[in-house]
Amino acid sequence: MEESIISIKNLIKIYRIYDKPVDRLKESISVSKKKYSKEFYALKNISFSIRQGENVGIIGTNGSGKSTLLKIITGVLNPTEGEVEVRGKVSALLELGTGFNPDYTGIENIYLSGTMMGLNRNEIDSKLDEILNFADIGEFINQPVKTYSSGMFARLAFAVAINVEPEILIVDEALSVGDTRFKLKCMKKMKEMMFSGTTVLFVSHDVNAIKRFCSRALWLNKGVVMADGDVDRITDKYLDFLKIGEVAFDDEEQEEIPKQSDDEIEFAPGDNMAQIIAFHLWNSKGKEVNEFEFNERITAEVVYDVYDENVDNPVLGVAIRGMDDDYVCGLNTLLDNVNIPWKYGRNRFFIQYVKGILSVGGKYYFDVALMDETASVNIDYKTMIKEITINTKYVGEGRYIIPHEWGDINVRKI
């Protein structure tokens, strides 16, 4: 990695919204400078930098400001305020064929696009065969592009964009058209460019594609940078946001939680037969934290006060749920045929997840319950007693990562 190739400082983009077309004219000729428009902030004072060779995925819901940002970086739009510095030749696939003249032939548009990217005719001539071979649209290259199908249009636009040897490649949902063979060819070429040191900004609603191709993610929401950093961490937060609408952000470095002595919690018998007092979680290093790595051993301690010893075979249950209330795992001592301590006063019992929580990354929470011997009647139930984050690298898709083994027929063990 070298110095920043893209630098954004305090960037603001405001669009003026008019209720009626005539209001635009009224505002432009108003002597009193009366406003007939409303201001819409597409980008709100954002700042970040991208180093040469980085592959950055930009994520966010529709209307978050992704396309506006990319158009400003490429020079299609001007910012309202702020500084934008781009060092290097940019090739952008914002909307396939942007800049093509529909009345020009494919060949003519190749030279037009190349000129717009700063190439002279000799440089375009030297790349022409490579572009034509990649596009592979045959004799249609001499026909006006307005006669092209969407697939042919995509072939030509992508062939031009990636074969001019850009230092910065910007791709905005541009691979949604074209046949499978063409998409495979495009993906292969993009991977080559990424590994060769080209800086790539990749926008997609396919979060798994972002994880596959990028090492860093930038999340925009309503014109604001919500998070910027490790691709797995940021995309997991984004997916949690899509599920529940809001996400609390932790510091990048998880700090150990100050240990609170349970002795400070007063033992106060009440009408209930027992009460759950506290719930603690420790990682594999013996630190009490709320953030764990995938497959990391987790030890949980349930602290509960017993006020009535006359309960036969009480049951302790611990459940894990996703932030969208998906039931991940529920365990209890009845199912595992384990007896828990039940003496008047303060009691403690542990459960250890030896191989951690084998799920995709994101936020999860624990429910804890004390129940009767049939696990049907709750003596005390604490929902969302603890919220945790699981950090998972991109090792699988879906909800859970099931332990598995690949191989030929010899993998089978009969």
DOGUPA-265775 format. One line per 4 residues: number of its first residue (from 0); their letters; for each residue x, y, z of C-alpha. Coordinates in nm, 4 decimals. Example, Ala and Ser with C-alpha at 12.3 -4.5 7.8 and 13.67 -1.06 7.14 Angstrom:
2
0) AS) 1.2300:-0.4500:0.7800 ~ 1.3670:-0.1060:0.7140
//
This chain:
414
0) MEES) 0.0000:0.0000:0.0000 ~ 0.1200:0.3480:-0.0859 ~ -0.0109:0.6995:-0.0255 ~ -0.3783:0.7883:-0.0627
4) IISI) -0.4984:0.7758:-0.4204 ~ -0.8429:0.9117:-0.3247 ~ -0.8886:1.1693:-0.0500 ~ -1.2298:1.3015:0.0596
8) KNLI) -1.2538:1.5807:0.3169 ~ -1.5752:1.7276:0.4599 ~ -1.7725:1.6388:0.1483 ~ -2.1280:1.7741:0.1227
12) KIYR) -2.3680:1.7328:-0.1674 ~ -2.7003:1.9131:-0.1600 ~ -2.9780:1.8682:-0.4159 ~ -3.2534:2.1250:-0.4478
16) IYDK) -3.6018:1.9753:-0.4597 ~ -3.8808:2.1691:-0.6314 ~ -4.2514:2.0947:-0.5945 ~ -4.3242:2.2274:-0.9436
20) PVDR) -4.0974:2.2780:-1.2478 ~ -4.1870:2.6465:-1.2641 ~ -4.0494:2.6960:-0.9123 ~ -3.6986:2.6457:-1.0474
24) LKES) -3.7455:2.9407:-1.2851 ~ -3.9041:3.1561:-1.0132 ~ -3.6086:3.0968:-0.7824 ~ -3.3529:3.1768:-1.0508
28) ISVS) -3.5084:3.5144:-1.1382 ~ -3.6235:3.6162:-0.7895 ~ -3.4864:3.9605:-0.7054 ~ -3.5430:3.9026:-0.3340
32) KKKY) -3.3612:3.5634:-0.3542 ~ -3.6741:3.3875:-0.2329 ~ -3.6347:3.0123:-0.2026 ~ -3.8830:2.7907:-0.3813
36) SKEF) -3.6920:2.4703:-0.3114 ~ -3.6100:2.2354:-0.0304 ~ -3.2576:2.1184:0.0368 ~ -3.1842:1.7477:0.0350
40) YALK) -2.8463:1.6424:0.1755 ~ -2.7316:1.3437:-0.0299 ~ -2.3917:1.3494:0.1443 ~ -2.3365:1.5010:0.4879
44) NISF) -1.9836:1.6091:0.5708 ~ -1.8071:1.2809:0.4988 ~ -1.4321:1.2252:0.5065 ~ -1.2152:0.9246:0.4245
48) SIRQ) -0.9155:0.8250:0.2161 ~ -0.8310:0.5215:0.0045 ~ -0.4774:0.4015:-0.0495 ~ -0.3378:0.2762:-0.3754
52) GENV) -0.4170:-0.0891:-0.4323 ~ -0.7048:-0.1108:-0.1829 ~ -1.0226:-0.2944:-0.2815 ~ -1.3087:-0.1164:-0.1081
56) GIIG) -1.6692:-0.2299:-0.1048 ~ -1.9275:0.0448:-0.0621 ~ -2.2543:-0.0705:0.0943 ~ -2.5815:0.0914:0.1929
60) TNGS) -2.9506:0.0855:0.1199 ~ -3.1030:0.2657:-0.1782 ~ -3.0795:0.6411:-0.1305 ~ -2.7813:0.6206:0.1041
64) GKST) -2.5583:0.8314:-0.1212 ~ -2.3432:0.5596:-0.2826 ~ -2.4001:0.6589:-0.6443 ~ -2.3722:1.0299:-0.5646
68) LLKI) -2.0356:0.9692:-0.3998 ~ -1.9034:0.7722:-0.6956 ~ -2.0223:1.0313:-0.9450 ~ -1.8391:1.3021:-0.7517
72) ITGV) -1.5204:1.0930:-0.7434 ~ -1.5404:1.0408:-1.1201 ~ -1.6167:1.4075:-1.1872 ~ -1.9683:1.3533:-1.3209
76) LNPT) -2.1047:1.5674:-1.0348 ~ -1.9544:1.8596:-0.8477 ~ -1.9650:1.8701:-0.4674 ~ -2.1582:2.1443:-0.2902
80) EGEV) -1.8813:2.1750:-0.0312 ~ -1.5641:1.9905:0.0610 ~ -1.2477:1.8651:-0.1036 ~ -1.2109:1.5721:-0.3421
84) EVRG) -0.8640:1.4733:-0.4563 ~ -0.8158:1.1856:-0.7006 ~ -0.4690:1.0860:-0.8153 ~ -0.4681:0.8548:-1.1135
88) KVSA) -0.6686:0.7570:-1.4200 ~ -1.0251:0.6580:-1.3325 ~ -1.2373:0.4118:-1.5272 ~ -1.5945:0.3914:-1.4057
92) LLEL) -1.8873:0.1606:-1.4651 ~ -2.1549:0.3668:-1.2929 ~ -2.4213:0.2931:-1.5469 ~ -2.3049:0.0776:-1.8341
96) GTGF) -2.2362:0.2872:-2.1392 ~ -2.2421:0.6230:-1.9643 ~ -2.0770:0.8579:-2.2112 ~ -2.1604:0.6456:-2.5170
100) NPDY) -2.3241:0.8228:-2.8090 ~ -2.6167:0.6028:-2.9167 ~ -2.5831:0.7139:-3.2780 ~ -2.2135:0.6221:-3.2959
104) TGIE) -2.0985:0.2738:-3.3879 ~ -1.9260:0.0517:-3.1368 ~ -1.5838:0.1362:-3.2833 ~ -1.6567:0.5082:-3.2723
108) NIYL) -1.7662:0.4840:-2.9108 ~ -1.4453:0.3014:-2.8186 ~ -1.2440:0.5959:-2.9467 ~ -1.4844:0.8443:-2.7848
112) SGTM) -1.4604:0.6759:-2.4450 ~ -1.0842:0.6337:-2.4706 ~ -1.0423:1.0024:-2.5487 ~ -1.2617:1.0960:-2.2515
116) MGLN) -1.0321:0.8846:-2.0320 ~ -0.7283:1.0780:-2.1500 ~ -0.5872:0.8377:-2.4111 ~ -0.4581:0.9558:-2.7484
120) RNEI) -0.5450:0.7785:-3.0724 ~ -0.2245:0.5735:-3.0822 ~ -0.2864:0.4451:-2.7299 ~ -0.6412:0.3481:-2.8216
124) DSKL) -0.5165:0.1783:-3.1396 ~ -0.2791:-0.0343:-2.9323 ~ -0.5643:-0.1543:-2.7098 ~ -0.8289:-0.1935:-2.9783
128) DEIL) -0.7785:-0.5655:-3.0498 ~ -0.7890:-0.6467:-2.6795 ~ -1.1119:-0.4517:-2.6372 ~ -1.2729:-0.6154:-2.9408
132) NFAD) -1.1713:-0.9646:-2.8289 ~ -1.3090:-0.9056:-2.4800 ~ -1.6379:-0.7563:-2.6041 ~ -1.6801:-1.0366:-2.8601
136) IGEF) -1.9807:-0.8824:-3.0341 ~ -1.8657:-0.9600:-3.3884 ~ -1.9862:-0.7509:-3.6789 ~ -2.2138:-0.5476:-3.4543
140) INQP) -1.9077:-0.3447:-3.3589 ~ -1.9688:-0.1457:-3.6779 ~ -2.3363:-0.0822:-3.6013 ~ -2.4827:0.2081:-3.3961
144) VKTY) -2.4953:0.1112:-3.0286 ~ -2.8632:0.2117:-3.0129 ~ -2.9311:-0.1134:-3.1993 ~ -2.7511:-0.3245:-2.9357
148) SSGM) -2.9170:-0.5541:-2.6862 ~ -2.8487:-0.4856:-2.3191 ~ -2.6023:-0.7754:-2.3156 ~ -2.4045:-0.6444:-2.6126
152) FARL) -2.4058:-0.2971:-2.4628 ~ -2.2674:-0.4373:-2.1374 ~ -1.9952:-0.6320:-2.3176 ~ -1.8664:-0.3260:-2.5004
156) AFAV) -1.8886:-0.0900:-2.2029 ~ -1.7071:-0.3286:-1.9703 ~ -1.4449:-0.4140:-2.2328 ~ -1.3603:-0.0460:-2.2759
160) AINV) -1.3587:0.0307:-1.9031 ~ -1.1202:-0.2441:-1.7941 ~ -0.8838:-0.2524:-2.0904 ~ -0.7642:0.1076:-2.0683
164) EPEI) -0.5416:0.0086:-1.7751 ~ -0.6971:0.2407:-1.5153 ~ -0.5320:0.3099:-1.1818 ~ -0.8785:0.3339:-1.0236
168) LIVD) -1.1695:0.1129:-1.1294 ~ -1.5177:0.1987:-1.0045 ~ -1.7938:-0.0585:-1.0473 ~ -2.1518:0.0213:-0.9440
172) EALS) -2.3861:-0.2785:-0.9844 ~ -2.2602:-0.3034:-1.3411 ~ -2.2550:-0.6819:-1.3685 ~ -2.6287:-0.7354:-1.3385
176) VGDT) -2.6631:-0.7775:-1.7155 ~ -2.4997:-1.0128:-1.9611 ~ -2.4872:-1.3910:-1.9861 ~ -2.3055:-1.6238:-1.7480
180) RFKL) -1.9957:-1.6613:-1.9665 ~ -1.9585:-1.2851:-1.9894 ~ -1.9965:-1.2445:-1.6115 ~ -1.7305:-1.5101:-1.5523
184) KCMK) -1.4959:-1.3287:-1.7909 ~ -1.5624:-0.9963:-1.6144 ~ -1.5049:-1.1394:-1.2682 ~ -1.1808:-1.3030:-1.3759
188) KMKE) -1.0569:-0.9758:-1.5217 ~ -1.1581:-0.7818:-1.2109 ~ -0.9673:-1.0262:-0.9884 ~ -0.6587:-0.9852:-1.2067
192) MMFS) -0.6815:-0.6086:-1.1741 ~ -0.7297:-0.6262:-0.7980 ~ -0.4234:-0.8449:-0.7499 ~ -0.2158:-0.6330:-0.9882
196) GTTV) -0.2507:-0.3216:-0.7703 ~ -0.5475:-0.1449:-0.9284 ~ -0.7558:0.0440:-0.6738 ~ -1.1137:-0.0837:-0.6951
200) LFVS) -1.4317:0.0716:-0.5549 ~ -1.7042:-0.1907:-0.5760 ~ -2.0706:-0.1151:-0.5067 ~ -2.3128:-0.4031:-0.4767
204) HDVN) -2.6227:-0.5043:-0.2830 ~ -2.4752:-0.8549:-0.2764 ~ -2.2925:-0.8446:0.0571 ~ -2.1288:-1.1808:-0.0097
208) AIKR) -1.9759:-1.0408:-0.3303 ~ -1.8352:-0.7524:-0.1267 ~ -1.6836:-1.0040:0.1166 ~ -1.5337:-1.2092:-0.1655
212) FCSR) -1.3668:-0.9252:-0.3515 ~ -1.2887:-0.6577:-0.0930 ~ -1.0742:-0.6284:0.2173 ~ -1.2384:-0.3075:0.3385
216) ALWL) -1.5982:-0.1869:0.3514 ~ -1.7415:0.1639:0.3685 ~ -2.1031:0.1783:0.4883 ~ -2.3147:0.4787:0.3944
220) NKGV) -2.6579:0.5512:0.5373 ~ -2.8580:0.8641:0.4547 ~ -2.5457:1.0406:0.3355 ~ -2.3393:0.9617:0.6459
224) VMAD) -2.0454:0.7221:0.6858 ~ -2.1783:0.4787:0.9441 ~ -1.8685:0.2584:0.9571 ~ -1.5428:0.2059:0.7723
228) GDVD) -1.2992:-0.0802:0.8210 ~ -1.2550:-0.4567:0.8013 ~ -1.4951:-0.5964:0.5424 ~ -1.6281:-0.8861:0.7536
232) RITD) -1.6851:-0.6710:1.0603 ~ -1.8575:-0.3870:0.8756 ~ -2.0754:-0.6037:0.6515 ~ -2.1925:-0.8031:0.9547
236) KYLD) -2.2959:-0.4786:1.1245 ~ -2.4742:-0.3731:0.8068 ~ -2.6670:-0.7007:0.7895 ~ -2.7717:-0.6563:1.1536
240) FLKI) -2.8906:-0.3071:1.0608 ~ -3.1037:-0.4489:0.7789 ~ -3.2619:-0.6928:1.0256 ~ -3.3401:-0.4577:1.3133
244) GEVA) -3.3004:-0.1040:1.1779 ~ -3.0280:0.0094:1.4172 ~ -2.6935:-0.1143:1.5384 ~ -2.4826:-0.0130:1.8363
248) FDDE) -2.1166:0.0225:1.7477 ~ -1.8386:-0.1149:1.9600 ~ -1.4817:0.0101:1.9649 ~ -1.2571:-0.1672:1.7158
252) EQEE) -1.0517:-0.3061:2.0036 ~ -1.2699:-0.4986:2.2447 ~ -1.1926:-0.3969:2.6013 ~ -1.2232:-0.6217:2.9004
256) IPKQ) -1.5369:-0.5543:3.1027 ~ -1.4606:-0.4334:3.4579 ~ -1.5455:-0.7165:3.6912 ~ -1.8417:-0.6399:3.9141
260) SDDE) -1.8513:-0.8406:4.2338 ~ -2.1804:-1.0227:4.2662 ~ -2.1427:-0.9755:4.6419 ~ -2.2356:-0.6111:4.5830
264) IEFA) -2.5798:-0.7247:4.4714 ~ -2.8035:-0.7495:4.7754 ~ -2.9646:-1.0818:4.8595 ~ -3.3277:-0.9782:4.8962
268) PGDN) -3.5839:-1.2574:4.9281 ~ -3.9182:-1.1728:4.7759 ~ -4.2402:-1.3404:4.6729 ~ -4.0631:-1.5269:4.3964
272) MAQI) -3.9059:-1.8678:4.4591 ~ -3.5773:-1.7673:4.2941 ~ -3.4276:-1.4881:4.0903 ~ -3.1546:-1.4629:3.8249
276) IAFH) -2.9078:-1.2017:3.9502 ~ -2.6285:-1.1865:3.6926 ~ -2.4911:-1.3440:3.3764 ~ -2.1211:-1.3386:3.2872
280) LWNS) -1.9325:-1.4439:2.9727 ~ -1.5601:-1.5187:2.9430 ~ -1.3549:-1.5719:2.6305 ~ -1.0856:-1.8353:2.5780
284) KGKE) -0.8290:-1.6102:2.7496 ~ -1.0355:-1.5873:3.0652 ~ -1.1422:-1.2263:3.0055 ~ -1.4992:-1.1137:3.0579
288) VNEF) -1.5993:-0.9513:2.7291 ~ -1.8983:-0.9062:2.4980 ~ -1.7140:-0.9840:2.1750 ~ -1.5871:-1.3229:2.0602
292) EFNE) -1.4144:-1.4740:1.7617 ~ -1.5760:-1.7480:1.5569 ~ -1.5102:-2.0926:1.7056 ~ -1.3750:-1.9372:2.0256
296) RITA) -1.4599:-2.1166:2.3499 ~ -1.7193:-1.9239:2.5516 ~ -1.7816:-1.9826:2.9210 ~ -2.1055:-1.8524:3.0720
300) EVVY) -2.1903:-1.8176:3.4395 ~ -2.5442:-1.7822:3.5676 ~ -2.5760:-1.6293:3.9142 ~ -2.9121:-1.6815:4.0849
304) DVYD) -3.0589:-1.6439:4.4311 ~ -3.2800:-1.9152:4.5766 ~ -3.5493:-1.8064:4.8219 ~ -3.7423:-2.1344:4.8448
308) ENVD) -3.5551:-2.4647:4.8548 ~ -3.8740:-2.6666:4.8116 ~ -3.8476:-2.7053:4.4337 ~ -3.7956:-3.0556:4.2966
312) NPVL) -3.5315:-3.0909:4.0262 ~ -3.5262:-2.7279:3.9026 ~ -3.4032:-2.6663:3.5483 ~ -3.1677:-2.4002:3.4154
316) GVAI) -3.1987:-2.2995:3.0500 ~ -2.9855:-2.0757:2.8320 ~ -3.0931:-1.9660:2.4848 ~ -2.9122:-1.7738:2.2111
320) RGMD) -3.1052:-1.5658:1.9599 ~ -3.0128:-1.3489:1.6652 ~ -3.1001:-0.9815:1.6644 ~ -3.3898:-1.0626:1.4304
324) DDYV) -3.5163:-1.3009:1.7031 ~ -3.3996:-1.6078:1.5102 ~ -3.3712:-1.8950:1.7593 ~ -3.0080:-2.0020:1.7301
328) CGLN) -2.9714:-2.2522:2.0122 ~ -3.1565:-2.3458:2.3288 ~ -3.0033:-2.5740:2.5919 ~ -3.1249:-2.6753:2.9347
332) TLLD) -3.0188:-2.9031:3.2157 ~ -3.3247:-3.1264:3.1770 ~ -3.2296:-3.2236:2.8225 ~ -2.8698:-3.2821:2.9295
336) NVNI) -2.9689:-3.4672:3.2480 ~ -2.7726:-3.2338:3.4757 ~ -2.8641:-3.1248:3.8287 ~ -2.8098:-2.7643:3.9353
340) PWKY) -2.7361:-2.6377:4.2870 ~ -3.0497:-2.5192:4.4682 ~ -2.9657:-2.4058:4.8186 ~ -3.1087:-2.1073:5.0003
344) GRNR) -2.8896:-1.8089:4.9172 ~ -2.6683:-1.7284:4.6225 ~ -2.5957:-2.0019:4.3688 ~ -2.3822:-2.0246:4.0557
348) FFIQ) -2.3706:-2.2602:3.7606 ~ -2.1712:-2.2665:3.4394 ~ -2.2197:-2.3705:3.0807 ~ -1.9329:-2.3808:2.8346
352) YVKG) -1.9673:-2.3593:2.4563 ~ -1.6539:-2.5587:2.3826 ~ -1.6364:-2.4684:2.0132 ~ -1.7974:-2.1288:2.0494
356) ILSV) -2.0998:-2.0176:1.8512 ~ -2.0650:-2.1581:1.5001 ~ -2.2601:-1.8927:1.3171 ~ -2.2015:-1.6089:1.0756
360) GGKY) -2.0821:-1.2865:1.2312 ~ -2.3057:-1.0289:1.3896 ~ -2.4895:-0.9526:1.7109 ~ -2.6665:-1.2106:1.9236
364) YFDV) -2.8280:-1.2099:2.2666 ~ -2.8854:-1.4545:2.5522 ~ -3.2030:-1.5434:2.7363 ~ -3.1757:-1.7254:3.0712
368) ALMD) -3.4488:-1.9070:3.2601 ~ -3.5024:-2.0969:3.5829 ~ -3.7850:-2.3491:3.5391 ~ -3.9684:-2.6311:3.7079
372) ETAS) -3.8643:-2.9927:3.6598 ~ -4.0624:-3.0227:3.3324 ~ -3.9059:-2.7045:3.1904 ~ -4.2610:-2.5838:3.1287
376) VNID) -4.3152:-2.3292:3.4074 ~ -4.0831:-2.0315:3.4424 ~ -3.9685:-1.9515:3.7948 ~ -3.7692:-1.6574:3.6582
380) YKTM) -3.6977:-1.5590:3.2987 ~ -3.4562:-1.2910:3.1826 ~ -3.4740:-1.1993:2.8150 ~ -3.1841:-1.0250:2.6398
384) IKEI) -2.9779:-1.0523:2.9567 ~ -2.6569:-1.0168:2.7539 ~ -2.5800:-0.8965:2.4009 ~ -2.2658:-1.0156:2.2254
388) TINT) -2.0884:-0.9802:1.8916 ~ -1.9406:-1.2743:1.7031 ~ -1.6591:-1.1885:1.4616 ~ -1.6573:-1.4386:1.1761
392) KYVG) -1.4358:-1.4355:0.8709 ~ -1.5968:-1.5093:0.5373 ~ -1.5871:-1.8878:0.5687 ~ -1.9470:-1.9681:0.4800
396) EGRY) -2.2868:-1.8246:0.3985 ~ -2.6323:-1.8522:0.5473 ~ -2.6832:-1.8510:0.9229 ~ -2.4671:-2.1266:1.0702
400) IIPH) -2.1279:-2.2694:0.9824 ~ -2.1657:-2.6440:1.0157 ~ -1.8421:-2.8372:1.0800 ~ -1.7638:-3.0183:0.7562
404) EWGD) -1.5028:-3.1958:0.5483 ~ -1.4512:-3.1945:0.1706 ~ -1.2959:-3.4708:-0.0382 ~ -1.3502:-3.7626:-0.2701
408) INVR) -1.5224:-4.0883:-0.1859 ~ -1.2471:-4.1743:0.0629 ~ -1.3735:-3.9013:0.2977 ~ -1.6656:-4.1282:0.3863
412) KI) -1.6186:-4.3173:0.7084 ~ -1.8414:-4.6173:0.7349
//
